[in-house]
Amino acid sequence: MKNNLKVIAIGTLLIGAQLLTNCVATVRRPPPPARVEVIPVAPSPRHVWVPGHYVRRGRNYIWVNGFYATNRGRRGY
């Protein structure tokens, strides 16, 4: 009976140690403030401006410039 309790206690300690080592505290920085973009003239009335935004790449943020896009496949009129 004592041997079973020792095995259970050791197993519990090992599982607890494994759970603690798997806990990783990650501190994520928020993205920088959005950049000010100069919006050029639209190529046509059907084009809509998609604003620029930050994309997370690993530990860094990369700025993706804004662009004009059309809404193909849907009719907005």
C-alpha positions as a Markdown table, in Angstrom:
| # | Residue | x | y | z |
|---|---|---|---|---|
| 1 | Met | 0.0 | 0.0 | 0.0 |
| 2 | Lys | 2.8 | 2.4 | 0.8 |
| 3 | Asn | 4.5 | 1.7 | -2.5 |
| 4 | Asn | 1.3 | 2.6 | -4.4 |
| 5 | Leu | 1.1 | 5.9 | -2.5 |
| 6 | Lys | 4.7 | 6.7 | -3.4 |
| 7 | Val | 4.1 | 6.0 | -7.0 |
| 8 | Ile | 1.0 | 8.2 | -7.0 |
| 9 | Ala | 2.8 | 11.0 | -5.2 |
| 10 | Ile | 5.8 | 10.8 | -7.6 |
| 11 | Gly | 3.5 | 10.7 | -10.6 |
| 12 | Thr | 1.5 | 13.7 | -9.3 |
| 13 | Leu | 4.7 | 15.7 | -8.8 |
| 14 | Leu | 6.0 | 14.8 | -12.3 |
| 15 | Ile | 2.7 | 15.8 | -13.9 |
| 16 | Gly | 2.7 | 19.1 | -11.9 |
| 17 | Ala | 6.3 | 19.8 | -12.9 |
| 18 | Gln | 5.4 | 19.1 | -16.6 |
| 19 | Leu | 2.4 | 21.5 | -16.4 |
| 20 | Leu | 4.5 | 24.2 | -14.9 |
| 21 | Thr | 7.3 | 24.0 | -17.5 |
| 22 | Asn | 4.7 | 24.2 | -20.3 |
| 23 | Cys | 3.4 | 27.5 | -19.0 |
| 24 | Val | 5.1 | 30.2 | -20.9 |
| 25 | Ala | 4.4 | 33.8 | -20.1 |
| 26 | Thr | 4.4 | 35.8 | -23.4 |
| 27 | Val | 4.0 | 39.5 | -23.3 |
| 28 | Arg | 2.7 | 40.8 | -26.6 |
| 29 | Arg | 3.1 | 44.4 | -27.5 |
| 30 | Pro | 0.2 | 46.1 | -29.2 |
| 31 | Pro | 0.8 | 47.3 | -32.8 |
| 32 | Pro | 2.1 | 50.8 | -33.2 |
| 33 | Pro | -0.3 | 53.6 | -34.0 |
| 34 | Ala | -1.7 | 53.5 | -37.6 |
| 35 | Arg | 0.2 | 55.6 | -40.1 |
| 36 | Val | -1.2 | 58.6 | -41.8 |
| 37 | Glu | -1.8 | 57.8 | -45.4 |
| 38 | Val | -2.4 | 60.2 | -48.3 |
| 39 | Ile | -5.3 | 58.6 | -50.2 |
| 40 | Pro | -4.8 | 59.1 | -53.9 |
| 41 | Val | -7.7 | 59.8 | -56.3 |
| 42 | Ala | -9.8 | 56.7 | -57.0 |
| 43 | Pro | -9.2 | 55.1 | -60.5 |
| 44 | Ser | -13.0 | 54.9 | -61.0 |
| 45 | Pro | -16.2 | 55.4 | -58.9 |
| 46 | Arg | -16.4 | 51.6 | -58.4 |
| 47 | His | -13.1 | 51.5 | -56.5 |
| 48 | Val | -13.1 | 51.6 | -52.6 |
| 49 | Trp | -10.1 | 52.5 | -50.5 |
| 50 | Val | -8.9 | 49.7 | -48.2 |
| 51 | Pro | -6.9 | 51.4 | -45.4 |
| 52 | Gly | -3.4 | 50.3 | -44.4 |
| 53 | His | -2.9 | 48.2 | -41.4 |
| 54 | Tyr | -0.3 | 46.3 | -39.4 |
| 55 | Val | 0.3 | 42.6 | -39.7 |
| 56 | Arg | 2.1 | 40.5 | -37.1 |
| 57 | Arg | 5.1 | 38.6 | -38.4 |
| 58 | Gly | 6.8 | 36.7 | -35.6 |
| 59 | Arg | 7.5 | 39.3 | -32.9 |
| 60 | Asn | 7.3 | 42.3 | -35.1 |
| 61 | Tyr | 4.6 | 44.3 | -36.9 |
| 62 | Ile | 4.9 | 45.1 | -40.6 |
| 63 | Trp | 2.9 | 47.9 | -42.2 |
| 64 | Val | 0.7 | 46.9 | -45.2 |
| 65 | Asn | -0.1 | 50.0 | -47.4 |
| 66 | Gly | -3.6 | 50.9 | -48.2 |
| 67 | Phe | -4.9 | 50.2 | -51.7 |
| 68 | Tyr | -8.0 | 50.6 | -53.9 |
| 69 | Ala | -10.1 | 47.5 | -54.6 |
| 70 | Thr | -13.3 | 46.8 | -56.5 |
| 71 | Asn | -16.2 | 44.8 | -55.2 |
| 72 | Arg | -16.3 | 42.2 | -58.0 |
| 73 | Gly | -19.2 | 39.7 | -57.9 |
| 74 | Arg | -21.6 | 42.0 | -56.0 |
| 75 | Arg | -23.6 | 44.8 | -57.5 |
| 76 | Gly | -23.7 | 47.8 | -55.2 |
| 77 | Tyr | -26.4 | 49.5 | -57.3 |
